[in-house]
Amino acid sequence: MKTLPSKILEKMAPADRRKHFPGNAGLTADECRSKALKGLEKDLQKQLSALLNRRGIPYINPPMHKASSLPLGWPDYSIFLPGGKTIFWEAKVNSSLRPDQAKVRDILQNNGHEWRLIRSLFEAQEHLREVEAK
């Protein structure tokens, strides 16, 4: 299937692009990048969930594909460690925090909670070691 350059696709209505160019063929370059990042972030979240499950650590991680009932900007993970400690993780692969996420981060940290931006499984493992050593 042939695709049109992004400059042309950007001028078309998204519904028309989906109708005439199914799948990824109707996506602009920015939309392709965004879709790829979401896939990488979803993979990271699967790795983080597997880590917590292996360690028997309870957590809340709302699904990415639908709206959450948690406040806008709430971290991807609310993690409940032994001894009553709660930590929060925001999983990001290659993007920055949205303003609402930064606001929630500041509120949580100002209230004495541990909040961490997690970009890899290694960072998550390191953070758990840090918290458990305290």
C-alpha positions as CSV (number, residue, x, y, z in Angstrom):
1,M,0.0,0.0,0.0
2,K,1.3,3.5,-0.9
3,T,1.3,6.3,1.6
4,L,1.2,10.0,1.2
5,P,3.7,12.4,2.7
6,S,2.9,13.8,6.2
7,K,2.5,17.3,4.8
8,I,-0.5,16.1,2.7
9,L,-1.9,13.8,5.4
10,E,-1.9,16.6,7.9
11,K,-4.3,18.6,5.7
12,M,-6.8,15.8,5.6
13,A,-9.5,15.2,8.2
14,P,-8.5,12.2,10.4
15,A,-11.8,10.4,9.5
16,D,-11.0,10.7,5.8
17,R,-7.4,9.4,6.4
18,R,-8.7,6.4,8.2
19,K,-11.3,5.7,5.5
20,H,-8.9,6.0,2.5
21,F,-5.7,4.8,4.2
22,P,-6.4,2.0,6.6
23,G,-3.9,1.0,9.4
24,N,-0.7,3.0,9.7
25,A,-0.8,4.3,6.1
26,G,-3.1,7.2,7.1
27,L,-1.0,8.3,10.0
28,T,1.2,11.4,10.0
29,A,4.8,11.1,11.1
30,D,4.0,12.6,14.5
31,E,1.1,10.2,14.9
32,C,3.3,7.3,14.1
33,R,5.9,8.4,16.7
34,S,3.2,8.9,19.3
35,K,1.8,5.4,18.6
36,A,5.2,3.8,18.8
37,L,5.9,5.6,22.2
38,K,2.6,4.4,23.5
39,G,3.6,0.8,22.6
40,L,6.9,1.2,24.3
41,E,5.3,2.6,27.4
42,K,2.8,-0.2,27.5
43,D,5.7,-2.7,27.3
44,L,7.4,-0.9,30.2
45,Q,4.3,-1.1,32.2
46,K,4.0,-4.8,31.6
47,Q,7.6,-5.2,32.8
48,L,6.9,-3.1,35.9
49,S,3.8,-5.1,36.7
50,A,5.6,-8.4,36.3
51,L,8.4,-7.2,38.7
52,L,5.9,-6.2,41.3
53,N,3.9,-9.4,40.9
54,R,7.1,-11.5,41.2
55,R,7.9,-9.7,44.4
56,G,4.4,-10.1,45.8
57,I,4.0,-6.3,46.1
58,P,0.4,-5.0,45.8
59,Y,-0.2,-2.1,43.4
60,I,-2.8,-0.2,41.4
61,N,-2.1,0.4,37.7
62,P,-5.2,1.5,35.8
63,P,-5.5,0.3,32.2
64,M,-4.0,2.6,29.6
65,H,-6.7,2.0,27.0
66,K,-9.6,3.6,28.9
67,A,-10.3,6.6,31.1
68,S,-9.4,6.1,34.7
69,S,-11.5,7.1,37.7
70,L,-8.4,8.3,39.4
71,P,-7.7,12.1,39.4
72,L,-6.2,13.5,36.2
73,G,-2.4,13.3,36.3
74,W,-2.3,10.5,38.9
75,P,0.8,8.3,38.6
76,D,0.7,5.1,36.6
77,Y,1.5,3.0,39.7
78,S,0.4,3.3,43.4
79,I,2.6,0.8,45.1
80,F,1.9,-0.5,48.7
81,L,5.1,-1.8,50.4
82,P,5.3,-3.7,53.6
83,G,5.3,-1.5,56.7
84,G,2.6,0.8,55.4
85,K,4.8,2.7,52.9
86,T,3.3,3.8,49.7
87,I,5.3,4.9,46.7
88,F,4.2,6.2,43.3
89,W,5.7,5.6,39.8
90,E,5.1,7.4,36.6
91,A,6.2,5.2,33.7
92,K,7.6,7.2,30.7
93,V,9.8,5.9,27.9
94,N,10.8,8.9,26.0
95,S,8.5,11.8,26.9
96,S,8.1,14.4,29.6
97,L,5.4,14.9,32.2
98,R,2.2,16.7,31.3
99,P,1.4,19.7,33.5
100,D,-1.3,17.8,35.4
101,Q,1.2,15.0,36.1
102,A,3.8,17.5,37.4
103,K,1.1,19.1,39.6
104,V,0.1,15.7,41.2
105,R,3.9,14.8,41.6
106,D,4.4,18.1,43.5
107,I,1.3,17.5,45.8
108,L,2.4,13.9,46.6
109,Q,6.0,14.9,47.3
110,N,4.9,17.9,49.4
111,N,2.8,15.5,51.5
112,G,5.9,13.3,52.1
113,H,5.2,10.6,49.6
114,E,7.9,8.9,47.5
115,W,7.3,9.6,43.7
116,R,9.6,8.5,41.0
117,L,9.8,8.9,37.2
118,I,10.6,5.4,35.9
119,R,12.0,5.0,32.4
120,S,13.3,1.4,32.6
121,L,12.9,-1.8,34.5
122,F,16.4,-1.2,35.9
123,E,15.3,2.1,37.4
124,A,12.3,0.4,39.0
125,Q,14.5,-2.3,40.5
126,E,17.0,0.3,41.8
127,H,14.2,2.4,43.3
128,L,12.7,-0.6,45.1
129,R,16.2,-1.4,46.6
130,E,16.6,2.2,47.7
131,V,13.2,2.3,49.4
132,E,13.6,-1.1,51.0
133,A,17.0,-0.1,52.4
134,K,15.5,2.9,54.3
